[in-house]
Amino acid sequence: MRRYERPVFSLIYRMVRDRALAEDLAQETFIKVLNGIQSYKPEFKFSSWIFKIANNAAIDHLRRRQLDTLSLDGSPSAMTPEAMSASAPQLGTGAESPLQEVESRELGGQIDRAIARLRPEYRSCILLRHVEGYSYEEIADILSLPLGTVKTYIHRARNELRVHLDAARE
Amino acid sequence: MTNQNHLTNDEVELWAQGLLGASRALHLSDCAACHATAERERKLIIELAQLPQFAPSSDFVGQVMHQVRVPTPSGSQLA
């Protein structure tokens, strides 16, 4: 477990960009791995199996969060300006908590901010390929995607990253 | 040099990793467009590979093990 805790935590952290949440999802990943070790199939690389569970946890969370996202204008059922205002989410004061400061420091670099702008599927692919060093075939296994799709996603992700980085550096 | 000779995306990635065969890599000395693309790709791949890993909190393993079912000789599993 010690061998995988950093790479798994880092992948999830870069996917969800929230340290406490990443820790919860990484815990969930290892609990599933250890409790489900009997279901591990040896023809699958062990690290690929762990990353598959980790990536699924992150993607599931991001999908749930997308569903839960409330419009800044408030509830869609609000019919009056007062009702819209009352149901709108309260925005923070702009001051960062200590944990947010850590997150800003850790994920605040240009490349991490560019990765954050990719759609989640591209983010998974680019992190698994160029940060974790998996082959295209392994990524296709981990993400349960056709090999051609993985290649397309990685190529598009790199193009998008370059565009974001060029814009940030101009 | 015709378009058919330009490096593919896969070849550009191989070159950026130092894995492209010499005969195909020769194209880069003749083609400014491919050379520029390949150089940009190489820089990006190096930047990605140098991203740091992060550590979870120090009690991470303990918190996980606390929630893992441990098989016992009697077959029951304790949390």
Interface residues (C-beta under 8 A of the other chain):
Chain A: M1 R2 E5 R6 P7 F9 S10 Y13 A22 E23 A26 Q27 F30 I31 L34 N35 E106 I111 D112 I126 H130 V131 G133 K151 H155 R158 L161 R162 L165
Chain B: N9 D10 R40 E41 L44 I45 E47 L48 A49 L51 P52 Q53 F54 A55 P56 S57 F60 V61 Q63 V64 Q67 V68 R69
